[in-house]
Amino acid sequence: MMNIMTTQNLTVAIAVPLEAEHVEAIKAAHPAVTVLYEPELLPPERFPADHAGDPAFTRTPEQETRYWALLKSADILYGFPNENAAGLAAIAASEKLQWIQAMAAGAGGAVKAASLSPANLARIAITSSAGVHALPLAEFAMMGVLNGFKRTAELSADQAAKHWPELRTPTRLASGSHAVITGLGEIGLETARLARALGMKVSGTKRNVEAIEGIETVTDTAGLPALVATADVLINTLPGTAYTEKMLNAEIFNAMKPGTVLVNVGRGTVIDEDALLEALDNGQVSYACLDVFAVEPLPASSPLWDHPRVMVSPHTSALSAAENRLIAERFSENLTRFQNGEPLLHTVDPVHFY
């Protein structure tokens, strides 16, 4: 457990691109907190919630010195320096630093990649933006489910070929179908809510098994083969950890009933992509909607690009025009908790990195 030590005169430094209106909202909500924001030191956004900013942006040597001096003067950072693991590793030596708000929901990967010392992991609280992305991810997952059920890949191919099939092929109903969600956290539960709104029965997995209202069956990973045996849809929302790596493998695909639709809005490492391709080819998986991959960007050599029953999305399903506002609001809520000495929401686990 990380020790949260508050002070009367807290300083927050904005380390990543953020619209001035959201900075002002944080200041207005916390008048006792000093908020350092120098937009000329931050790369311009190319699109809403472009946390890394324009890669062509460079600082002069004087600006680089100012940027790091600003960050090292803060108790709290909004974003990783330069929005990468190297920046996190570099700032961890700052003895004043107590807490960093990460922009990503799956910030654990960057924290792990930074290779922070156990002492720094214990001293610096790192919170993710988990939950902020729940609704856009859940909506994307439902799009994937409906694409699979309504055969949109085949419709698109027929349209491109100007082909009007002689035989009309029925589509599948979402209502009455069974969706299994791996990972019943905030994203999984929001996905379950939308699935139930379509009339689907929902089951899923959770590390700590407990009854959840509206969920038919909750099990741990060991119970997943039995769940997928009756599933029409499998939706992954799990993060990438040592425990989830290739969790959706040949054993799971072989346990499925033929024609299952697969959606991944978690992390690409959860799926054994070779096993998935085999399952697509033998019909166990009828359609796969994938927003994440084991290697990103997805290599041009990957067969997933050209598979007729695969949608490739470039890890963008969580993005929405409202993201910066939602993260700033989440940060503001956590800042109040920090000032009051209360536990922070969505702290990255310093052992399992999720």
N, C-alpha and C positions, 0 to 999 in steps of 0.2 A: 504494500500500500504506500502510495506516495504521500509525503508530508507536505501539506499546503500551509505555508507560512505567509500570512498577510501582513501588510504594513499600512500605516495611516496614509502615506503619500505614494500611491502606486503610479507607475508610469507604464503606459502601453505604447508600443511602437508598431506601426502598420508596415509590414515587411513585404507585402505583395500588392499588386494593383487592386484598388478599391475606389468606387465612385465617391466623390466628396460628400454626397448626400447621406451615404451610409456611415461615413466617418462622423459627420455632424450628429447623426442620430445616436451613435455610441457616446459622444461627448455630452449630449443633452441628457441622456439617461444616467450618466455617471459624472456629475459636475465636479466631484472631488478627485477624479482620476485625470492625470495628465496624459493626453493622447498626442503622440508625435506622428506627424503625417507630412511627408515631403514628396509630393507626387512627381517632382522632376527627377527623383532618384529611382522611380519605379517604371518598369516598361509599360507602354500603353497596351490596353486590352485590344485584341483583334475582334473579339466577339464577347457577348455577355458571359461573365464568370470565367474569363480567360486568366486564370490565376498565375500562370507563368508569364503571360504577356508576350509581346512581340520578340521572337528570338533574335531579331536583327538589332535590338536595342543594346547599346553599350553605355557605360558610364565613363566619364573622364577619370583619370587617377584621383583628382580632388573629390569628385563625386563618390567614387568607390570608398575613399577614406571616410567621407561624411556618412555614407550608408551604414558602414559597419560600426562607426562610433554611435550613431543613433540607436542601432539595435542593442549594442552592449550597454547602453544607458538605461535599458528598460527592464522592468520586472516581468513583463508579459509581452509576448509577441503575437501578433495577428498574422499567421502564416509562417511557413518555413523560409528562412533567408534564401532568396533566389528560387524559391519553391522547388527545392530538391534536397536529396539526402545529404549531399556534400555541404550545403548551406547549414543544415541542421547539425552536422558533425562539427562544423566550424564554430557555431555559436554556443555549443554545449559547454565550452570552457568558461563562459561568462558566469561568474559566481553570483551575480545579482539576479540572473534569470530564474524564475520560479515556474512559469507556465507558458506553453505555446498552444495556440489554437490552430490546428491543421485545417486545410481547406478540403481535403479528401475525406470521403466516408471510410475508405480503406487505408487510412494513414499508417497502419501497422507495418506495411511493406517498406515504406520509406524510413520509418523509425528503425526497423531491423537492419536495413541497408546502411544506415548511418553508423552502425557498430559503436553505439555509445557505451561508455563504461557502466558497470553496475551502479556505481555511485551517482553518476549523472542520471541514469534511468530512475533511480530512487528519489533524486532531488528535484527533477524537472517533471512536472505534470504535463502530459501531452494529450489534448482532447481532439477527437475527430469530429467531422461534420455528419456522422451517422444519423440517420433519421431525416435530415434535411432533404435527402434525395429519395426518400421512400416513395412518395407519390409518383414522380416521373419514372422511376424504375418499375413500379407496379403497373403503370399505364403501358410502358413498353412491353412488359411481360405479357399483358393481356393482348397487345397487338400481335405478339409472337404466337400466342395460343390461337387467336382467331385466324391468323395467316395459315397456320397448319390445318385447322379445322375446315376452313373455307377454300383451301387449295389455291391461294393467291399466286404461288410460284408457277403453277401450271397455267393459270389464267394469263399471267404476264407472258409466259412463253408462247401461248396460243396467240395472244394479241400481237406479239412481235413478229410471229410467222403469218399473221392474217389468216389464222386457221380457225374455222368454225366446226367443232367436233360433231360428227354425225350422231354419236351417242352422248346424252347428257349424263354426267357423273354426279351422283348425290354428294352433298357436303355433310359435315358432322355438326351436331348441336353441342354448344357449350353447356346449355342447361341439361342437368342430369348427369354430366360427365364427372369424373373423379380426378382432381388435381392433387398432386403431391408436391409439397414445397420443402426443399432442404434448407433449413435455417429459418426458424420461426422467431426471428428478432423483429425489429421495427419494419424493415423492408419486407420480410416474409409475411408479417401480419397485415401490412397494408395491401400486399398482393392478394392475400387470402380474402380480405374484405371485398376487393373488386371482383375476385373470382366468384364469391358467394352472390354478389349482385347480379352476376350472369347466370345464376342458378346452379353453380357447380358445387359439388361436395368436396371438401378440402381436408386433407390430412397432411402431416409433415413431421419433420425431425427437429429435435431440440437437444442441446447438450445435457441440460438438466430437465429430465422428463417430468412434465406436469400437465394436468388438464387445462385446456384453454377453451374458453367459451367460443362456440362456433366452429371449432376444429374437431372433426370426427375422431381421428386417432393421432396421438402424439407418441413418437418413439425416438430412440436414439439411433445412431448410425447403424448399429447391429440389426435393427428392425427394418432397415430400408428395403432390402430385397423383397420382403413380404408385402410392403406397401406398394412398390412399383408393379407388382404382379397384377394388381387390379387398377392401376392408374391409366388414365387416358393422356395425362399431361404430367411431365416432371419439370419443375421450375427450380433452378438453383439460385440461391441468394447468398451462399456462404462465402466468407472471405478466404483468401489464400493463406494457409498455414501448413505446418508440417503434418497436422492431423487431417487436413482436408485434401492434401495433394493426391490427385488421381483417384479421389473417392468415388467418382462416377466412372467406373471402369467396365471391363468386359463382364465381370460377375453381375454388376447391376444391369447392364444392357441385356444380358441373356435372361435375367429374371423378369424383364418387362414383357407385357403382352405385345404382340406385333402391332405396329402402327402408332406407338406412343409419340407424342409431340414433346420435344425437348426445348427448353428456353434457359439461357444462362445470362443472368444479370449480376452474378456474384464475381468470381474471379476465374480466369481461364485455366489456372493450374488445377482446379477442382476436377476437370474433365480430362480423361485419357483420350486425346484426340485421335490416335490410331484406332482405339476401340470404338470410338464414335463413328468413324468412317466405315468400319466393318458393320456396325449396327445399322447405319443408313443404307448400306448396300444390301444387307440381308432382310431389311424391312422391319426390324425391331423398332427402329426410330423412323417415323414417316416424314418428319420435318424437324429441322433444328434452326432456331433463331438465336444467334450468338452475338453478344455485344463485347465479349472478352475472350482472350486467347492466352495460351501458355506462353507464347512469345509475341510481344507487341512492339512495333507494328507487325501484323500478320505477314510472314514472309511471302513473297510473290510465288514461291514454289509450293505453297500449301495447297493441297487438293480441295480444301474447304472453299476457296475462292470460286471455283468452277462447278462445284457440286450443284445439281439442279434443284435439290431440296434443302439448301442451306441459305439462310440470310446472314451475311456478314455485315455487322455494324461496327464502326471504328471506335468502340469504347466511348460512346456519346450518349447512351441512354439516360444517364443521370442529369444531363444538362437541361437547364431551363432558363428562361429570361429572368426568373425570380430568384435564382440561386444566390447571388451576392446578398440580396436583402435578407433571405432566410438564414444564411450563415451569420450575417451580422447580428440578426436578432437572437440567434442561438448563442453567439459569443456574449452578447449583452446580458442574457439570462445567466450564463455561467459566470460572468464577471460579478454579478450581484452575489452569487453563491460564494465566489472566491473572497469577496470583501467580508462576507459574514462567517467565513471559516467553515462553510458547508462543503460536502463532497461535490466534485464537479461531475457533470453529465458526460457520458461517452468518453471516459478516460481510456487511452490505449493501454492494453495489458502489456507490461514490460517483460513478461516471460513468453507469452504465446503470440504477442504482436497482432492483436485484432481489437 
